[in-house]
Amino acid sequence: MPTHLPRKDLFEIPPGVIYLDGNSLGVLPKGAAARAARVIEDEWGGQLIRAWNEAGWMDLPRVVGDRIATLIGAPAGSVATGDTLSIKVYQALDAALKMRPDRRVILSDSGNFPSDLYMAQGLIGTIGKGYALRTPAPDAVAAAITDEVAVVMLTHVDYRTGRMHDIDAITRAAHAAGAVMIWDLAHSAGAMALDIAGSGAEFAVGCSYKYLNGGPGAPAFIHARPDIVERIDPALAGWLGHAAPFAMEPGYRPAMSTERLRVGTPPILQLAVLQEALKVWDGVDMAALRAASIALTERFIAEVEARCPMLVLASPRDPARRGSQVSFAFEHGYAAMQALIARGVIGDFRAPDIMRFGFTPLYIDEADVIAAAAILQEVLTTEAWRDPAYRVRGKVT
Ligand SMILES: *Cc1c(COP(=O)(O)O)cnc(C)c1O
């Protein structure tokens, strides 16, 4: 099947908007709203409880997991969906620690997303027993993988800078030291080709509302390497991870598949919307997607550096070490981003001073990149960001 990038016609992009924040909340795919309406009106409204069987609700977590599996290079049946990414991080961490009972160190990095680190801290507080979380600088992680490390837990693409770890090399180093490997693919699933099975990592987790366009609150996913699944002792032993949920047994008996990483009732509305959203990936060649992503980020860096000398590139210059986003440091970054958003160019801001721009090749093209850079130049050269209205901080930045 031929690949046509971008595929803007598959998305509801508001007129006048250049959307460079699909790495945080993906755009609404066409068809998603109609699907949600069908699920609400026909299935919930019309079929009521019968829909669990008759509308395929009970199978939806697995069906959607199988579709995500193809995007991360994992085998069918190895991806469970549901809950939020923070919960999936917790489950993977707990399972990994139990696989290395004689070790006490969780190794991550100082650039990891706060929630991943908080979940590790919370888990350590719950288990006690002298566990420790180590967070060296990203470049120092490989050297910090010692035989004390039970689990290496890293986010592949840094949410703030876009810096990218080498999945294969770090997984090899973790395994050579006897550690379990967990990859968080929040900023890479749907942004590039991935081969999680080829890496041999035990676990991979991610969310579906960023590059996968599943909408706010869309369910997370967790992959477990098939050969370890039956040894996973789930921290959150919910009834839908049970081997026979409707046997209503008093004791927990885990499903003999990745389903044991499910917890409770799946979010059907969100899963249905996500299933619809994942159709935009049909026929997409992920190598072509990555090539388009690199072309867009390279062009944006070149345009911005030529037009806006006051901004300092905070992402790796080498595209091979960068995800599908570009970040610039600027002292007045928050206000400048607000001024930019007021002009229809939507990126976001991450404390303390990062202006972040995501490039989603399915719906961003070169003309968008050039237009966005020109508007950024206007905001900076006129100092439009000095307007006090742009300094008011929302709850979400
Ligand atoms: C977006 C993101 C999260 C968010 O977790 P939720 O539980 O879905 O809110 C967690 N970790 C990383 C690395 C992220 O990029």
The ligand as an ORCA input file, in Angstrom:
! r2SCAN-3c Opt
* xyz 0 1
  C       2.914     11.725     28.998
  C       3.751     10.899     29.912
  C       3.228     10.357     31.095
  C       1.827     10.644     31.543
  O       1.320      9.623     32.326
  P      -0.260      9.499     32.553
  O      -0.393      8.556     33.675
  O      -0.853      9.006     31.272
  O      -0.791     10.862     32.874
  C       4.047      9.540     31.850
  N       5.325      9.287     31.474
  C       5.855      9.810     30.356
  C       7.258      9.508     29.985
  C       5.091     10.654     29.560
  O       5.631     11.203     28.471
*
